[in-house]
Amino acid sequence: MKIDLHEDYFRSIMFGLQDGLVSTTGVVVGISAGVPDKAIIILASFVAVSVEASSMAAGQYSSEKAVHQMDKSGKHNDSLMMGAILMFFSYLGAGLIPIAPFLIFPPDTARVTSIVVALTGLFVIGYFKGKIVEHRALRSAVEMLIIGGLATAIGLVVGNFLKV
């Protein structure tokens, strides 16, 4: 499966999707483990994903600009703004996935659903990444699943430890 996409744009999309799912799932699961109030969980989650998506886009722009400034060969000819936009929407879109169950279910059910949906999403994203870059798709999927699982576990442990 070959896609004609600038490598810097592909990196922005993959980074945004992975980090949006991983970070937001860790935050949402941690908050829901530590706070029983559904409204607080939803508010904190939406604030977190909005700020994180904006921060990631700004970081993408700044870091790519530095790379462009260092590059004397002209290899990096991608649009800084396009990379930032792709990062923002990839992160935001993926970050909304683990929040969605909290809009539908009670916190305990939503927490489990959020974890399952996010980890499944990471597996699927990892699989397609492997296909696109023509590398072992299953290995890529499992790798992304493990990374996401570890981050989610950290959020769950911290949330349970710091219950309010």
C-alpha positions in Angstrom: 0.0 0.0 0.0 1.9 3.0 -1.2 0.6 6.5 -0.6 2.2 9.6 -2.2 2.6 11.8 0.8 5.5 14.0 1.8 7.4 12.2 4.5 7.2 15.2 6.8 3.4 15.4 6.5 3.2 11.6 7.1 5.3 12.1 10.3 3.0 14.9 11.5 -0.1 12.7 10.9 1.3 9.6 12.6 2.7 11.6 15.5 -0.6 13.4 15.9 -2.7 10.3 15.7 -0.5 8.2 18.1 0.0 11.0 20.6 -3.6 12.1 20.5 -4.8 8.6 21.4 -2.0 7.8 23.9 -1.9 11.0 25.8 -5.6 11.6 25.9 -6.4 8.1 26.9 -3.8 8.3 29.7 -5.3 11.6 30.9 -9.0 10.5 30.6 -8.4 7.2 32.3 -6.3 8.8 35.0 -8.8 11.5 35.7 -11.8 9.1 35.7 -9.9 6.8 38.1 -9.3 9.7 40.5 -12.5 11.7 40.3 -16.0 10.2 40.3 -17.7 13.3 38.8 -18.6 12.7 35.1 -18.8 16.5 34.4 -15.3 17.1 35.7 -13.9 14.2 33.7 -15.5 15.5 30.5 -14.5 19.1 31.1 -10.9 18.2 32.0 -10.6 15.9 29.1 -11.8 18.4 26.5 -9.6 21.1 28.0 -6.6 18.7 27.9 -7.1 17.6 24.3 -7.7 21.2 23.1 -4.6 22.5 24.8 -2.5 19.5 23.8 -3.5 19.7 20.1 -2.7 23.4 20.0 0.6 22.8 21.7 1.5 20.0 19.4 0.7 22.1 16.4 2.8 25.0 17.7 5.7 22.6 18.5 5.4 21.0 15.1 5.7 24.4 13.4 8.6 25.6 15.6 10.6 22.4 15.4 10.1 22.1 11.6 11.1 25.7 11.2 14.3 25.0 13.0 15.0 22.0 10.7 14.3 24.2 7.6 16.7 26.8 8.9 19.4 24.3 9.5 18.9 22.5 6.2 21.4 23.9 3.7 20.6 21.2 1.1 17.0 22.3 0.5 15.7 18.8 1.2 13.0 20.1 3.6 10.6 21.9 1.3 7.3 21.1 3.1 4.9 23.8 4.3 5.4 24.6 7.9 1.8 25.6 8.3 0.5 22.4 6.6 2.6 20.3 9.0 1.1 22.2 12.0 -2.4 21.9 10.6 -2.0 18.2 10.0 -0.6 17.7 13.5 -3.5 19.7 15.1 -6.3 17.9 13.4 -4.7 14.4 13.7 -4.1 15.0 17.4 -7.6 16.5 18.0 -9.4 13.8 16.0 -7.6 11.0 17.7 -7.9 12.7 21.1 -11.7 12.8 20.9 -11.9 9.1 20.5 -11.1 8.1 24.2 -13.3 11.0 25.4 -16.4 9.9 23.5 -17.4 7.0 25.8 -17.7 9.4 28.7 -20.4 11.3 26.8 -22.4 8.1 26.6 -21.7 5.8 29.5 -21.2 6.1 33.3 -17.6 6.7 34.3 -16.6 3.1 35.2 -18.1 1.7 31.9 -16.7 4.6 29.9 -13.2 4.1 31.3 -13.1 0.4 30.2 -14.7 1.3 26.8 -12.2 4.2 26.3 -9.2 1.9 26.9 -10.5 -0.8 24.6 -11.4 1.7 21.8 -8.1 3.6 22.1 -5.9 0.5 22.1 -7.9 -0.9 19.2 -7.4 2.4 17.4 -3.6 2.3 18.1 -3.4 -1.2 16.8 -5.2 -0.3 13.6 -3.1 2.9 13.1 0.0 0.9 13.7 -1.1 -1.8 11.2 -1.8 0.8 8.4 1.4 2.6 9.2 3.3 -0.6 8.6 1.5 -1.2 5.3 2.1 2.4 4.1 5.8 2.3 4.9 6.0 -1.3 3.6 7.3 -2.7 6.8 6.0 -5.5 8.9 2.4 -4.3 9.6 1.6 -6.7 12.5 4.8 -5.8 14.3 4.1 -2.1 13.8 0.5 -2.6 15.2 1.7 -4.5 18.3 4.4 -2.0 18.9 1.9 0.9 18.9 -0.5 -1.1 21.1 2.2 -1.7 23.7 3.3 1.9 23.8 -0.3 3.0 24.2 -1.0 0.4 26.8 2.0 1.5 29.0 1.0 5.1 28.8 -2.6 4.3 29.7 -1.4 2.1 32.6 0.6 5.1 34.0 -2.4 7.3 33.8 -4.6 4.7 35.6 -2.0 4.2 38.4 -1.5 7.9 39.0 -5.3 8.5 39.0 -5.9 5.7 41.5 -3.0 6.9 43.6 -4.0 10.5 43.8 -7.8 10.0 44.1 -9.7 13.1 45.3 
